[in-house]
């Protein structure tokens, strides 16, 4: 029964169109070997052997959605600089549309450079501007988003917020109202700055630290009762349909506004790199929600997907065949 259910589910993803609104970036990797310490300072010397650029941030959510067979459309603001050309080139290489991308001369295209040696993460360098976008850029972004909505049937809008400035309280309010008018599902992967500005959304997915910071709490992992009470209060205040809080090794907390809270146990994994796991979780959640899956099962499938990508080095999208196999083997429906 599980084989038929998940096969049909994953097949249904092919008909979905998901708009991803948020902070895009380039994940850049410098690979090499470390064999000695610098004579100039007590730091390792990396003998570089290769460089690679990948799509990151909201663009990695798009890659995860694309890998599952659906059509993602990005809406974001980038710089009008050399790295913007690199970003657009990466979009074209991945067959992703640029129709929702706004270039701004006053912004910098965000680049995160990770220095790696033998799958060990030695250093990260961030090049970015994190101040909120100005009024003109906001207007251009909303115009692009409206054009995307007019041109395409959109099943869900994902807010992928990395606190880099593309998503503002004004953008949130306008897009949520638009989505409600058009009966489009809204999902949020939040950060601290706009945490309490997301109201009336379909699914809200912070991790444990983000929930603590956003609600100004000092909860400890494992405090299930206190977490449940705080989650129920927050969900009611923000009028959120489904609240899903990822708890890393403690699993996932999930609650529908009309249902009982559930904690899904964590999958036991050999963790290589947690980078990008949250992108995978929100991408998988969007497709499962648009397919009518109930909240507890969404959390299980999304948690499984996040665990699978953590076994890979670097920021990589989920593999559809691997996720399908895991779902069939481990989930009863």
Number of C-alpha atoms within 10 A of each C-alpha: 9 14 16 9 14 18 15 11 17 19 13 17 21 15 11 20 22 27 24 28 29 27 26 30 28 24 21 22 20 19 20 18 14 14 10 11 12 11 9 6 8 8 10 14 15 19 14 14 10 9 13 12 16 20 24 25 24 26 29 26 31 29 26 25 31 25 17 23 19 20 20 25 25 27 26 28 28 25 20 16 15 10 17 21 14 16 25 17 14 17 18 12 9 13 11 19 15 15 14 22 20 19 18 19 11 13 21 21 25 24 23 19 19 20 20 21 18 11 14 13 15 13 11 13 11 12 13 15 15 15 12 16 20 14 10 10 21 20 13 18 24 19 14 18 23 15 13 18 15 10 9 13 13 21 21 23 25 25 25 27 24 21 19 21 19 25 24 20 14 11 15 17 14 11 18 22 14 14 18 14 9 12 12 20 20 27 28 24 24 23 21 18 17 17 21 15 14 19 18 19 22 22 25 26 24 23 18 21 19 19 24 17 15 17 15 10 13 10 16 12 14 10 9 14 9 12 20 18 11 16 21 17 12 16 19 13 12 15 16 22 21 23 25 27 23 26 20 17 12 16 19 23 24 28 24 20 15 8 11 10 18 16 20 18 15 17 17 10 12 11 13 14 19 18 17 22 25 25 27 30 26 30 33 25 28 27 27 22 21 18 16 10 14 12 21 19 18 21 28 23 21 25 27 23 30 28 25 23 26 22 15 18 17 22 23 22 25 29 14 17 12 11 21 18 13 15 21 17 11 12 13 11 11
